[in-house]
């Protein structure tokens, strides 16, 4: 098959990458399903096999209106209480379309804090309300660098708002991070799917 070159010199009809080029394939490692869970802990599968891990959080539904948070645990650690520095901003729009915002969320960041990082706030508990998002964790097995992470998610908030959250930060440790915990601020996670992937 001939390679087709457009007038702007872009290439088309390429069906495979050269073997030396990584395609960024995602490998599903585990699936965890919440059912009236006080926490969801991912305690295996995060190691030095991959340089990046992705956790997909799908249709989290709370037992009561709640914030949704996460923390990490260093290898050999005794609890989910690593030191985090982070930043958080969000945009929102309500169903009436008359209240909108794009702003930094100072109350949702951490500055060398060991508490849980807020990912969503005020997720509604009505039957049709839920939240979904994606967490990227970079090179968690490094013993040289801090562990960077990025979060993006969307939620159906208790007062009928759609809120999109963007957060990023780092675990300020050079010890490997090998466990991640998701926690509600109150009540339980009644339903939701957590998929852990490794990125090659």
C-alpha positions in Angstrom: 0.0 0.0 0.0 1.3 3.4 -0.9 1.7 6.2 1.6 -0.6 9.0 0.7 0.8 12.5 1.2 -1.7 15.5 1.3 -0.8 18.9 0.0 0.2 19.9 3.5 2.6 17.0 3.6 0.6 15.1 6.3 0.5 11.3 6.1 -2.6 9.1 5.7 -3.3 5.4 5.4 -0.7 4.4 8.0 -2.0 1.2 9.5 0.8 0.4 12.1 3.5 2.2 14.0 7.1 1.1 13.7 8.1 -1.4 16.4 10.3 1.2 18.1 7.4 3.6 18.6 5.2 3.1 21.7 1.5 3.2 21.0 0.6 4.0 24.6 -1.6 0.9 25.0 -3.6 0.5 28.1 -3.7 -2.8 29.9 -6.6 -3.5 32.3 -5.1 -4.8 35.5 -8.1 -5.0 37.8 -11.7 -4.0 38.3 -13.2 -3.1 41.7 -16.9 -2.6 42.2 -18.2 -0.6 45.1 -21.3 -1.8 47.0 -22.1 0.1 50.2 -18.3 0.5 50.6 -16.8 2.8 53.2 -13.6 3.0 51.2 -12.4 1.5 47.9 -8.8 0.4 48.2 -6.6 -0.6 45.3 -3.8 -2.5 47.1 -2.3 -4.6 44.3 -1.2 -4.1 40.7 0.6 -0.8 41.2 4.3 -1.6 40.8 7.3 -1.0 38.5 5.7 -2.8 35.6 4.5 0.5 34.1 5.6 4.1 34.2 2.0 5.4 34.2 -1.1 4.0 35.8 -4.7 5.2 35.1 -7.7 4.6 37.3 -11.1 5.1 35.7 -13.8 6.0 38.3 -17.2 5.3 36.7 -20.6 6.2 38.0 -19.8 6.7 41.6 -23.1 6.9 43.5 -23.1 7.9 47.2 -25.4 6.9 50.0 -25.7 10.6 51.0 -24.5 13.8 49.5 -20.7 13.7 50.0 -17.3 14.8 48.9 -15.2 12.2 47.1 -11.5 12.0 47.9 -8.3 10.0 47.4 -5.0 9.3 49.1 -1.9 7.1 48.5 0.1 4.7 50.6 3.9 4.3 50.3 5.3 0.8 50.0 5.6 -0.6 53.5 3.6 2.3 54.9 0.9 1.9 57.6 -1.8 4.1 56.4 -3.1 6.3 53.6 -1.6 9.5 54.8 1.2 10.6 52.4 2.2 14.3 52.1 0.5 16.0 49.1 0.9 19.4 47.5 -1.9 20.0 45.0 -3.9 22.5 43.0 -7.6 22.4 42.1 -9.9 24.4 39.9 -13.4 23.7 38.6 -16.1 25.0 36.2 -19.8 24.6 36.7 -23.2 25.3 35.2 -26.6 24.6 36.6 -29.7 23.1 34.9 -31.3 26.5 34.5 -28.2 27.8 32.8 -28.1 31.0 35.0 -25.3 30.2 37.4 -21.9 29.5 35.9 -18.3 29.8 37.0 -14.7 28.9 36.2 -12.5 29.4 39.3 -9.7 28.2 41.5 -10.9 26.1 44.4 -8.7 27.1 47.3 -10.5 24.9 49.8 -9.9 21.8 47.7 -6.1 22.0 47.5 -3.4 20.7 49.8 -0.1 22.4 50.8 2.1 19.7 52.3 -1.0 18.1 53.8 -1.5 14.5 54.7 -5.3 14.4 54.5 -7.3 13.1 51.6 -7.4 15.1 48.4 -10.8 16.2 47.4 -11.7 15.2 43.8 -15.5 15.9 43.8 -17.5 18.0 46.2 -21.2 17.6 47.0 -21.9 14.6 44.8 -25.7 14.2 44.9 -27.4 11.1 46.3 -30.6 11.2 44.2 -31.2 8.0 42.2 -30.0 9.6 38.9 -26.9 11.4 40.4 -23.4 10.2 40.1 -19.8 11.2 39.2 -17.1 9.9 37.0 -13.4 10.7 36.4 -9.9 9.7 35.5 -6.8 9.6 37.8 -3.3 9.5 36.2 -0.4 8.4 38.4 3.1 8.8 37.0 6.1 6.5 37.8 4.8 5.5 41.2 7.7 3.0 41.8 10.4 5.7 41.4 12.7 6.0 44.3 14.3 9.1 42.9 11.4 11.5 42.3 8.2 12.6 43.9 5.0 11.0 42.5 3.0 13.2 40.2 -0.7 12.7 39.6 -3.5 14.4 37.5 -7.3 14.2 38.0 -10.2 15.2 35.7 -13.8 14.4 36.5 -17.4 15.4 36.1 -20.2 15.2 38.6 -24.0 15.7 39.0 -24.0 17.9 42.1 -26.7 17.9 44.8 -28.2 21.2 43.7 -28.5 20.1 40.0 -25.2 21.5 38.8 -22.7 19.9 36.5 -19.2 20.5 37.9 -16.0 19.6 36.1 -13.0 19.3 38.4 -9.4 19.5 37.5 -6.7 18.7 40.1 -3.1 17.9 40.0 -0.3 17.5 42.5 2.4 15.2 43.9 3.0 12.9 46.7 6.1 14.4 48.3 8.0 11.2 48.9 10.7 9.3 47.0 9.4 6.0 48.4 7.3 4.0 45.9 3.5 4.5 46.1 1.9 1.1 45.6 -1.7 1.6 47.0 -4.5 4.1 46.3 -7.6 4.6 48.5 -10.8 6.4 47.5 -13.0 7.6 50.4 -16.3 9.5 50.8 -16.5 12.4 53.3 -19.6 10.8 54.8 -21.7 7.7 54.4 -20.7 5.0 51.8 -20.0 4.6 48.1 -23.2 2.7 47.3 -22.2 1.9 43.7 -19.4 2.5 41.3 -16.7 0.9 39.2 -12.9 1.4 39.5 -10.7 0.2 36.7 -6.9 0.1 37.1 -4.9 0.3 33.9 -1.2 0.2 33.1 0.1 2.3 30.2 2.8 0.8 28.1 
